[in-house]
Amino acid sequence: MRSYTVLAARATMERMSAYAETLKRGGTAGRYLQRELAGMETAALAPEMLVDLLLATKVPQIFAESAVSGDGTDWTLEELRLLGDIGIAMPVTVYDNGLHSAPQIHEPPFPATLLFVPGALLRNERNQPPADWLEATKDGAIDRAGLYRLYERRLLPALLHADEIATEHGKKALITIPGLGCGQFAGPFRGKLGRELEFALKALLETHGKRLSHVTCVYYDPYDECDNTRSRIHGIEFLVRPLTRGNGARPQLCRPAAYAEAGDDFSNCELFSVVAWDHVSWPGNDYYAGARATDDGVKAAATTAIGAMTGVEGSYSPTKHGYLPPAPFRTWGDVVVSRGLRIEARGRLRVLDTEIP
């Protein structure tokens, strides 16, 4: 059975509503959304319906920084921005610790939740404006206020969802976060965005931490950026622990107790891991083509994430270090194509308030 939840901030739904009104007034959708709208009466287009239609334009494996124009020949810039604001959460079984190569196998595997969140897209290799450039930059430099607003809209719904799930399970949440948007998406800011994201995460916890009463720890791993630091914000331990700064034994899919340091007790914690997602791919991206690469593809390979998305049960191979599709399928992309699957928001959409109550 397919088991995933679509997450959006209320502010995102207001933007969806505004774009739906633009289309009703005769605005031109991008080519892929036009395909979904064919034969529909746009006068009846509601924001929730638009979420569903936009998600239907996503493809299993694609790289938004290099394969997308955003000039309407595929998606429009506004459609890309809206897609970037949509997250997906799913319960998974974790089979290995999430290292890109030679991962440690978990015996036995354990349950967790993945939170797929697109990072700021600041690169476009097709000579078009990057989707998130206008909001996240000013005069050619990172605009911290704009970047914060972007991640408040995109990341806070995932954190609130994690807090609610942990509450329901009678647990505390330990949340690992990678360098969202700090890799291929970073464009001219590569090597600098890790620090900017650290500032945004800290501000997010300072502003909204009181609402995250069941979050015990946020473990931020920007890989090779930032320094090892620790702070306590509204009772939440905020650990900045780049993998290459002496933290190689603690990648992002470990049991919560593995992240404990002197004085910590994470024994009653449940793991939630944010995944650096792509605006226009399915959750898992690279791994639909069989590649254990990027945060997206690695966490899909290490868990049952694609099984949750497709409703098709696979099996983890400890020798190939990946969750494999059943025979006769060679890749998970083959499964999606052969079964005509699409991501659906109907009955799965959760809208969360990101404004301070």
N, C-alpha and C positions, 0 to 999 in steps of 0.2 A: 504494500500500500504506500502511496506517495504521502510523505509526512514532512511538510515544511510550512512555515508561516512567512507571509510577506509583511514587511515592516515599513511604515512611513510616518513621518512627523505630520502633525496637523498643518503646519506651515507648508509642507510639500503638497498636501491635498488642496490647499488654497491655490497653489501654483498650478496644480492639475486642472482645477476648476477654471482658472483664467485662460489656460491654453485650450480647454474645451470650448470656451466662449469664442476664442479667436477662430477656431475651426468652424464653429457654427456661423460665424460672420463671413465665411468664405476664405479664411486663411488657408495657405497651402501646407499640407503635411509633407513630411519626408517620404521618399519612395516606398520604404518598407511599411510605414504606418498607413500610407494610401492603400496598400495591398490589403491590410486588415480592415480598413474602412469601406472597402468596395461593397456596394450594395446596401450599406447601412444608411439610415436617416440620421444625419449628424445633429438634427434638432433634438434628438433624444439622448445625446452623448452626455453622460454623467461622469464626474471625476473618477469614481470607482471603476467605471467601465473603461475609462481611458488608461488607468493603471493596467488593467487586464490586456488591453490591446497593445500597449507599449511593451509589456513583458513578452507578448507573443512575437514581437519582432526580434527578440534576442536569438542568437545562434549558439550552438554548443561551444565552439572554439573559435576565438577571434581576438585580436589585440587592438584595443581602441586607439592606442597612440600611433599605430602605423597603418592600420587597415581601414580606417574610418575617415571620411571627409567632413561630415557635419554641415554640408552646404545644401542639403536637401536631396542630393543624389542617392543618399542612403538614409540618414537621419538629419533632421535640422538641429541647430545648436540647442534650441530650447528642449527638444526631445532628448538629446544627450544629457542635458542638465537634469531633467526630470528622472531619467533612468538612473543617473548617478545618485539620486536621492532615495532610491528604493533599495531596501535591504532584504535579506532572506535569512531566516533562522531555522535550524533543524536539529533534532536529537540524533546523535550518531553513536556508534561504537568505535572506539579508538584502538587501533592495532599496533601502531608504532609511535615513536616520540616526535616525529615531524622533522627530523634532519633531512636535508635535501638528498643526501646519499649516506649509505651505510647506517640507517637508523637503528635504534634499539627497539626490539620487538617487545611489546607488553604481554606478559604471561601472568594472569589472563588479561584479555582486553578489558576495557572499562567504558562506561557510558559518559558522554559529555554532550555539549551543545556547541555547534559552530554558528557564528554570526557573520554572514557575508556582507561586507560594506565596501563600496567603491571609494578609492582615494581620490584626491583632487587631480584631475586630468589637465596637466599643464604642458603637454607635448602633442604636436600633430605633424606627422611627416608628409602630409599632403598639401602643405602650404595654405592651410586654413587656420582660423583661430582655434586654439584648444578650447574644449568645452567649458572648463572652469577658470579660464584665464581672467575673464572680466571680474569675477567675484573675488578671486584669491590674490590678485596682484593690483598694484597701483604704481604707475610710472616705472614699469619694468622691474619692480621689486615685490617681494612678498608683502601683502597687506595682512598683518596679523589679525586685525579685526574681521576682515573678510574671510580669512581662512578659519577663524574660530566659528563664525556664523555657519560656514559650510559644514564643519564637523559637528556642530551642535545639532544641525538638522539631520545629518547622516548617521552619526555615531551614537548620539544620546538615545534614540529609540531602541537600538540594540542593547545598550546598557540597562535601560529601564526594563526591557523584556527579560534580560538575564536576571535582574533583581526579582522580578515577579516569579519566574520559574524556580529560582532558588527558594523563595518563600513557600511556594506550593510544595516543594520537595522536603521542606524542613531542614534546609541546608544553608550554608553561606556560599557566595559565589567568588571564585578566583578567576579573573579574566585576563587572558594573555592577549596582547595587542602587538602586531608587527608594525613596521614602518609604512603605514598606509600612504600610498602615493609617492614614496621616497625613492623608488627604483625607476623603472622605465617611464612611468608617468611624470617624473619630476622635470624633464626637459632641462632648461638651463640652470635649474636650481638643484640638480642632483648633487648630493653630498652636503646640502645645506638644509634640506627639509626635515631631517630627523629632529633637529633642535626646534624648528618651528612647530612641528607636531607635538613635541614635548610641552611647549608653552601652551598649545591649544588644549591638550589633555589635562594639564594642571588647572587651567582656567575652567574647564568643563567640570572637574571635580569640585573646585572651589565654589562654583555657581550652583551646581545641582547635586553635590555629594550627599546632602541631607535626605534626598529622595531615594538614594541607593543604600538603604539601611541594611540590606542583606548582602552587600558586596564587601568582602573583607580585604581583597587585594586586587590592584590593577598592576599587572606585570608588563611593562613596555619594553619591547626588544627591537630597537632600530638597527640591528645587525652590526654595523661598523661606525655608526654615528653616536654622538653624545658620550657622556661620562656616566659611570656608576653613581647614582644618587638615590637617596631614599627620603621620602617625606610622608607625613601622616595628615590626611585631609578629611575632615569630618568622620574620623574613625576608619578611613580607608588607607591601607598601606599602598603608597604609590612608589613602585620600584622601577627605576630605569636601569635596565640590565642588557646592554648590547651583547649579542652572542659572542662577538669577537673580542670582548673586553673581559675575558676570564670566565665567561658564562656558557662555554660550549657544551657543558654537560646538562644544560637546562634549556633545550629548545621548547617550542610553544605547545607541544602536545604531551607533556608529562603529567603524571598524577599530581594533584595539588600539593601533597606533602613534599614533593621534590623541590618546590620553590621556597620552602621554609628556611629562614636564616635564624640566627641566634635570637631567641625570645619569641619566635613566631609559632603559632599552632594553627595549621591549616588542615587538621585531621577531619574536620566536619565540613570541608569545602567540596564543592562540585566544580568541575572545570568548564569554563566557557572560553572559547577561543575566537577572537575576531579574525576574519580572513580578508586579506587585501584583494578585493574583487574588481572586476572589469565592468564598465558601464553597459556593455552590449553582449556579454557572453552569458552562458549558463554558469551557475556555481560549480567550480571545478575546472573550468576553462581548458588549460593545457592537457588535463588528464582525459578529456574526451577523445583526444588523439593518441592517448597512451603515454604521454610524457609526464614524468614526475619532475616538474619544473615550476618555478614561481611559487609564492605562498599559496596561491589558489590551487594549483595542480598538486602540490605536495600534500596539502591537508585533505584534498579529495582522495588521493592515493592511499593515505594513511588511515582513512575512516570509511564509514558506510555512507558518506554524503551523497554520492551519485545514486546509490540505491534508494535513498530518501527522496531524491528528485524524480526518479524514473518509476519507482514502484517495482523495480526489477531487482531480485536478490542476486548478489554476486558472492564472491568468496575472496578472502585475503590470502595472497601468496607470500609467505615469509622469505622466499628466495627471490621473487621479483619485486618485493617491497611495494605491493599495490593491491588494491581491491579490484579484482578482475570480473568482467562480465561473464555470464554463463555462456556455454557453447550454444550455437555456433558463432557467436559474435566475437570479433577480433578486438574491437574497441567499444567503449561506451557511446561514442559518437554513432556507431553503427546501430546501437540499440535505439537511440533517439530517432534516427532517420527511419529505421524499419518500422517503428511503431507509431510514427507520425506524432510524436509527443511535443507539447508546448508547455511553457510555464504558465500557470493559471493563478490569478489572484482571487477569483470569485470563491467566497467561502473561506478564504485564507488570510484576508487582509486585516491587519491590526494597525489602527491609527493611534499614535501616542502623542500626548501633549509635551512639547519641549519648552513651553513657556513656564516660568516660575509661578506656581500656584499663588 
